[in-house]
Every structure is written in C-alpha cells, then in structure tokens.
Amino acid sequence: MIKQDSITKTIIESQQGSTLSLEPGTGNGRKLYIESYGCQMNFSDSEIVASILSKEGFNTTQELTEADLVLVNTCSIRDKAEQTIRKRLEKFNAVKRNRPNMKVGVLGCMAERLKSKFLEEEKIVDMVVGPDAYKDLPNLVREIDEGRSAMNVILSKDETYGDVAPVRLNSNGVTAFVSITRGCDNMCTFCVVPFTRGRERSRDPRSILEEVNDLWTRGFKEITLLGQNVDSYLWYGGGLKKDFDKATQMQRATAVNFAGLLEMVALQQPRMRIRFSTSNPQDMTLDVIETMAKFDNICNYIHLPVQSGSNRILKAMNRLHSREEYFQLIDDIRRINPECAISQDMICGFPTENEQDHRDTLSLMEYVQYDFGFMFAYSERPGTLAERKMVDDVPDQVKKARLQEIIELQLKHSHFRTREHLGKVEEVLIEGPSKKSGDHWMGRNSQNTVVVFPKQHYQIGDFVMVKVQDCTSATLLGEALEYSKNN
Ligand code: SAM
C-alpha cells in the first residue's frame, strides 16, 4: 500500500510491527516479545496469544534483547508483507547469536501458508503456529523448551477463541476490537485468506456480549466488531457457515445473523459506540443498513471494499456482484442513512486488466466519492485461483501508474468529503493526545474522520460536541463546545 497521510488508512502503517506489552502477571518469570503485522485481526489474535501465554508464565516485554520467546504474527496478503517479515527474522537471528537460548516462533497467515517449509528454510525458527492453533501453544512451547522444533497448522471447524479473554495490549483504554467471525468462504481469486485462515465460522453471540459488557465495565467506550466478512456472520449453535443447510429446524429458527447481532450489541450497551469491519458488498443486506439507522450508537461508517469498477474484472476476481449492484447498494445506504461515510479497498493491475477496466474503476470512484480508501497494486499470491489459472500480465510500471491515478482521485474525494463537515457540530470520542500538539486532543466522529481540538477541561474517553471550523485533507480541526448527552 502506498501511504498517503491518514486518508489511506485501514492497515495502519504506523502499527505495523508494533510490539505488545501487558501488565505483568505476578509470579511470571519468562519474557515474551511479540510483534504483529497485517490486518486488525492479527493484532486482535496477538492479544489472545498473550493471554494464553500469560497463564504459562510469560510476561510481555518491548525489549527484543531480553526476550526468552520471540513471536511474530505474520501476514501473507501481499508479497511485500512477507518480505518485511523475512527481514525481521534476519534481525531476530542476529540477536539469537548472543542469546542462544532465545526461541523464535512464527504465528499467523505466513505460518499457515508455508508450514514446515519455515522450519526448513528459516533455520532460526523453532515454532510454527497457524491462526487456529493458539490454544496448543502451551504444548508447543514445552516442545521447544526441550530442544525440539514444534508445529501446529491445523485449521479448525469451530475454533473462535470465544472462551479466551483477550488481554488489551498497548490500548488507549477507550477503543477495542472484538472478533466475531474467523476464516472466509468467499474465494476471491486474488486472496490468500481462505487458505491461511480456513473456512468461515461465527462466534457465539453470548460470548461476544460478555466481552462487550466486560469492556464497558472497564471503561471502554467504542468497539469494532471484526471479521473478514462481518455481513456473513451467522450463529446457529456453532459450526461452519457452509454447513448451515444441515442445521436443524430449531437451529434455523434461533439463528442470529449480522443485523441481529448488531442490534443485540447496540441494545446491550446503548452508550457504547459500535463499529464493524469488513463488509462485503455481496453479503451486505438492507437489514444491516436499517439497523445502523435505527440505533444512534452504531457509527455512520461502512468499509465496503469493491476491488474494481469493471464488471469483467469483478467476475474474474469472483466477486459475486456487478458494478450496477454495487451502485444500488451505495444508493440504498445513502437513502436509508444519508450521513454514512463509505470507504473502499481497491486492487489495480489484476490479470488482464486493460485501460477500459481501469477507466471503469475511476468512474465507479467518481460515482461513490468515497470518504477514505485503501489502494493496492495486485500481488500474485501462491496457491490462489488467480495464480493457478491466470497470468500476472499487467507490467509493474502500468500497475504503479494506475495506482497513482487511483490514489490521486481518492485524495480529491477525501478532501471533498472532509470539507462537508465544516461548520457542523459533531460528537467526538476522545482517544488521546494529538500527535502534533500536546495541547490538543485527537478523537473521531461517527464517520471515522479524525478530529483535533484544544484540550480544555476534557479527558480521554469523554464524548464531546465539537464545532468543526477547519480541515486538512483528512483531519478536522475544531473546538469542543460541551459534553455530548452520551457522556
Ligand atoms: N475480506 C475483505 C474483502 O474481501 O473485501 C478484505 C480482506 S484483505 C485482508 C484486505 C484487502 O487487501 C483486500 O480488500 C484487498 O483490497 C487487498 N488484497 C487482498 N489480496 C490482495 C492481493 N493478492 N494483491 C493486492 N491486494 C490484495
């Protein structure tokens, strides 16, 4: 991803590779250093891993050189992500030369994709653990303690970690992620996720509500429900989404879909802000948009990746909707919820993409005028359908030029959208100090736009009404007038 200020944000570049540290458990003597890359799901998974290992005597550290166990939670989504991780492994290798007892483990999508190859190719790696095998970590750590290498990359039909209380690491104490589904069944032809994270399964709504209630009790004010494709959430007592047709009548009658879950969470904690990510156009239904409009505490923001504006390319990508159906969805969102901000993911240079396809992408963007965007050049991933069936035939310089054009158009639209907030009074949840000034707070409005304003007497975690007076291309600047009624 080309980084352009905060307009192109989701995979938050500043977070990539961040280490996690938690409050030390008393009696824990060993030190765990854990670095995370990729999507928010990986950061959320690292909180589960830290929780499991804290019961095994590990406290986290941010000092690589004092670690007994180094874990890297990896991403395979693009080749560049994997290259970054290989470089980090070289660095760990250098540290290990001085600390021969230090153990190194690879977690997440790259572990799942490369499996035992990791142990063979990267000689410094002691342990390889796929995204569904974290509960086996206590056994795997015992194996490596005894000098053997250890691996578990088994994908599960029902693991959702619903019974593990994640430890909120390096948290602002205000916003948190709550995972609701694991895996993905979509089989987009460019995407490695179904192979690295397995089939789609949903988490029991009761355990989701318990986690949300616990977060509220501990002072958190905003949650983001997380999944590769949240609209596909379906709880019918456990099991894979694809097996729903085998469910009993009773299971079908009591099943909970995403709109149902959203409503449950919104009602459960009416003063808590609720966001969700990621939505998939082919699965998003009107009842989700209607539920958003019904509850003030569900934020007016949808991340709705489209990947391409060309019907021909959408088909080749196995995205199960057309450009026209996407427009219909956008129109429905704007009709039911006119205040809603919308963002995109876009891939340019997918195999066979020609100039007309690219023009179609630009014209789709002109129609929607997205608030934010996350734009990527196509990166061929081993094992995907596109890699097996198509030739990566768009030259690199063409991909780069198209990407640049897409980014420039997005910058223009983001600027237009940001300016629409000028003069309005909007509710902002304060997340922390502004990066640029110690005298200012930073927070977000419902649409997920960053708002910066003088601190006055307000505190982190307060909901305040801010009059928007000015803006940069992606940030609103204003002044807090009063606490919001939510406070
Ligand atoms: N599940 C979501 C979906 O399908 O819309 C997002 C999944 S992925 C973690 C995040 C984004 O990475 C995708 O929306 C896509 O734009 C991008 N991406 C995935 N595979 C890619 C590839 N092979 N090359 C370039 N970008 C890719």
Residues whose N, C-alpha, C, O or C-beta is under 5 A from the ligand:
A	BS01	SAM	C39 I77 F190 C191 Q228 N229 T278 S279 P305 D345 M346 I347 F376 A377 Y378 S379 E380 R381
